[in-house]
Amino acid sequence: MKIGIIGLGNIGSAFYHGCRKAGHHSLRCFDRNPSKLKTLTGINPEPKQLALLCESSDLIVIAVKNNDLAHLLQQMLPFVKEATPLLLTTVGIDRDWLDMHVPLSMSHPVVRIIPNINIMSAHSHTGIAYLNKVSDEARQHIEMLMTSLGTIEHIDDTVCDAFASLYASIPAYLGIFLSAMVDASEHIGFLRETPSYQTISNIMIQTLEMMNETHQHPAVIKDLVCSPSGITIEGINEMEYHKIRSVIIKSFTNSYMKSKDIKTQQ
């Protein structure tokens, strides 16, 4: 299967690396910044690179920002083969907007995919929303690709932005928590040279694996660790004093509201 990737920002580049790791080597990429293409793939841009990608790909992943999407679609659609699936990672768009720019009655299957940055290592959890009729063969190709890059979840297109605000944002929040815990380890006496990132991330992975195996609620895990007048409850009390739960909830909510703001600015 020949895969085209348009847009080599964070998600587009991660998609490329994930595909390579998963064994997909028939890849053609395009970015309006030629240096990104050269840096990522080591290949110099060809004349009419976008048209060549559209004409030769069996499936096209479009990973560009909201304000670039309409112009890109106008440029590329005349060259896309009939029935070639278009997979869009863009947030802040809806069915009505897409129907104006890629009429959903056309023969191109239009699919919104919401991966997270873990797609770089082929461990993403990706939401998939089919917006129009997709043949069994096209669906098989799409899901074969996406399951090779992690796990998938079928979602309704009306919740794509909410899905992105929560599940696609989680790696960034975990990065902040992990970085703060490493700073804390240095603050209480561990040397910066100690492999704190690896140790802490391993404990996070082990804890999540235990939760998945035991099907226990996160609050139960917290209670199992805490003891009366103990050291852990002392730290949790500090978190609660600073309303960490409220901060986390508000952070995800603000991300979702931002996606709605983007949509109204179209």
C-alpha positions in Angstrom: 0.0 0.0 0.0 1.4 3.4 -1.0 0.9 6.0 1.7 1.0 9.7 1.2 1.6 12.1 4.1 0.9 15.8 3.6 2.1 18.2 6.3 5.3 17.4 8.2 4.7 19.2 11.5 4.7 17.3 14.8 1.9 14.8 14.0 2.8 14.4 10.3 6.5 13.7 11.2 5.4 11.3 14.0 3.1 9.5 11.5 6.0 9.1 9.2 8.3 7.6 11.9 5.5 5.3 13.1 4.9 4.0 9.6 8.6 3.3 9.2 8.7 1.5 12.5 5.6 -0.5 11.6 7.2 -1.6 8.3 5.4 0.7 5.9 8.2 1.8 3.6 6.2 2.9 0.5 5.8 6.5 1.7 5.7 9.7 -0.2 5.7 13.0 1.8 5.0 16.6 1.1 5.3 19.9 3.1 5.1 23.4 1.8 8.5 23.9 3.6 11.0 22.0 1.4 13.6 21.9 4.2 11.2 19.8 6.4 10.9 17.2 3.7 14.7 17.1 3.2 15.4 16.9 6.9 12.8 14.1 7.6 13.3 11.9 4.6 16.7 12.9 3.2 15.0 13.4 -0.2 15.0 16.6 -2.2 11.6 17.9 -3.2 10.6 17.0 -6.8 8.8 19.4 -9.2 5.1 19.0 -8.8 5.7 17.0 -5.5 2.1 17.4 -4.3 0.5 16.3 -7.6 2.8 13.3 -7.8 1.9 12.3 -4.2 -1.8 12.6 -4.9 -1.6 10.6 -8.1 0.5 7.8 -6.8 -0.9 7.2 -3.2 -3.5 4.5 -2.3 -4.3 6.4 0.9 -3.5 10.0 1.9 -2.9 11.3 5.4 -3.5 15.1 5.7 -1.8 16.6 8.8 -2.0 20.3 8.4 -3.5 23.1 10.6 -7.0 24.3 10.3 -6.2 27.5 8.5 -4.1 25.8 5.9 -6.6 23.0 5.1 -9.0 24.7 2.7 -6.2 26.0 0.4 -4.5 22.6 0.4 -7.6 20.7 -0.5 -8.2 23.1 -3.4 -4.7 22.4 -4.7 -4.7 18.6 -4.3 -8.2 17.3 -5.1 -7.8 17.6 -8.9 -4.9 15.1 -8.7 -6.3 12.6 -6.2 -7.3 9.3 -7.7 -11.0 8.3 -7.5 -11.8 6.4 -4.3 -8.5 7.3 -2.6 -9.3 7.6 1.2 -8.4 11.0 2.7 -7.5 10.8 6.4 -7.6 14.2 8.1 -5.9 14.8 11.5 -7.0 18.5 11.6 -9.1 19.7 14.7 -11.6 22.5 14.7 -13.5 21.4 11.6 -16.9 19.7 11.3 -19.0 17.8 8.7 -20.5 21.0 7.3 -17.1 22.6 6.7 -15.8 19.5 5.1 -18.8 19.2 2.8 -18.1 22.6 1.5 -14.5 21.8 0.6 -14.6 18.1 0.0 -18.2 17.3 -1.0 -19.0 14.2 1.0 -21.0 12.9 -1.9 -17.8 12.5 -3.9 -16.2 9.1 -4.4 -13.3 10.0 -2.0 -13.8 8.4 1.4 -13.3 11.1 4.0 -12.1 10.0 7.4 -11.2 12.0 10.5 -8.4 10.4 12.5 -7.3 11.7 15.9 -4.0 10.1 16.9 -1.6 11.2 19.6 2.1 11.8 19.5 2.7 8.1 20.5 2.1 7.3 16.9 5.8 8.0 16.5 6.6 4.7 18.2 3.5 2.9 16.8 1.7 3.1 20.1 -1.0 5.6 19.5 -4.6 5.3 20.6 -6.4 6.8 17.6 -10.0 7.8 17.1 -11.5 7.1 13.7 -14.7 8.7 12.3 -16.0 7.8 8.9 -17.8 10.8 7.3 -19.2 9.2 4.2 -19.5 5.9 2.4 -16.3 3.8 2.6 -15.9 0.5 0.7 -15.1 -2.6 2.6 -11.7 -2.7 0.9 -10.9 0.9 1.8 -12.0 0.4 5.4 -9.8 -2.7 5.6 -6.8 -0.7 4.3 -7.4 2.2 6.7 -7.8 0.0 9.7 -4.9 -2.2 8.8 -2.7 0.9 8.7 -4.0 2.4 11.9 -3.9 -0.8 14.0 -0.3 -1.2 12.9 0.3 2.1 14.6 -1.4 1.3 17.9 -5.0 0.8 19.0 -8.1 2.3 17.4 -11.5 3.5 18.6 -14.5 4.1 16.3 -16.1 7.4 17.3 -18.8 9.7 16.0 -17.5 12.7 14.1 -19.3 15.1 16.5 -16.9 14.1 19.3 -13.6 14.3 17.3 -12.5 17.6 18.9 -13.4 16.4 22.4 -11.4 13.2 21.7 -8.4 15.3 20.6 -8.7 17.6 23.6 -8.6 14.7 26.0 -6.8 11.7 24.5 -4.4 13.5 22.1 -3.4 15.9 24.9 -2.6 13.2 27.5 1.1 12.7 26.5 1.8 16.4 26.9 0.3 16.4 30.4 2.2 13.3 31.4 5.4 15.0 30.2 4.7 17.9 32.6 4.0 15.5 35.5 7.1 13.4 34.7 9.3 16.5 34.4 8.0 17.9 37.7 8.7 14.5 39.5 12.2 14.5 38.1 12.7 18.0 39.5 11.3 16.9 42.8 13.8 14.0 42.9 16.6 16.4 42.5 15.1 18.7 45.1 15.2 15.9 47.8 18.7 14.9 47.0 19.0 12.6 44.0 21.7 13.5 41.5 20.5 14.8 38.1 22.8 12.1 36.6 20.6 9.4 38.2 18.3 8.0 35.5 15.2 9.5 37.1 13.2 9.9 33.9 13.6 6.2 33.2 12.9 5.1 36.8 9.8 7.3 37.2 8.4 6.5 33.7 8.8 2.8 34.5 6.9 3.1 37.7 4.1 5.0 35.9 4.0 2.2 33.3 4.0 -0.5 36.0 1.2 1.3 37.9 -1.0 1.5 34.8 -0.3 -2.1 33.9 -1.5 -3.1 37.4 -4.6 -1.0 37.1 -5.4 -2.6 33.8 -4.8 -6.1 35.1 -6.8 -5.6 38.4 -9.5 -3.3 36.9 -9.2 -1.1 40.0 -10.3 2.5 40.1 -7.4 5.0 40.3 -8.8 6.2 43.7 -8.4 2.6 45.0 -4.7 2.6 44.0 -4.2 5.9 45.8 -5.8 4.5 49.0 -3.7 1.4 48.8 -0.5 3.5 48.8 -1.5 5.9 51.5 -1.4 5.1 55.2 -2.6 7.1 58.2 -0.2 10.0 59.0 2.1 8.6 56.3 4.4 10.3 53.9 2.3 9.8 50.8 -0.9 11.3 52.2 1.2 14.3 53.3 2.1 14.9 49.7 -1.4 14.3 48.4 -2.8 16.8 51.0 -0.4 19.4 49.5 -1.8 18.6 46.0 -5.4 18.9 47.2 -4.6 22.2 49.0 -3.5 23.6 45.6 -6.6 22.1 43.9 -4.6 19.9 41.5 -7.8 18.1 40.4 -9.5 21.3 39.5 -6.4 22.5 37.5 -6.3 19.2 35.5 -10.0 19.3 34.8 -9.8 23.0 33.8 -6.8 22.3 31.5 -8.6 19.6 29.5 -11.8 21.8 29.4 -9.8 24.8 28.1 -8.3 22.6 25.4 -11.7 21.6 24.2 -13.0 25.2 24.3 -10.0 26.2 22.2 -11.0 23.7 19.5 -14.5 25.3 19.5 -12.9 28.7 19.1 -10.9 27.5 16.2 -14.0 26.3 14.5 -15.8 29.6 14.9 -12.9 31.5 13.4 -13.1 29.6 10.0 
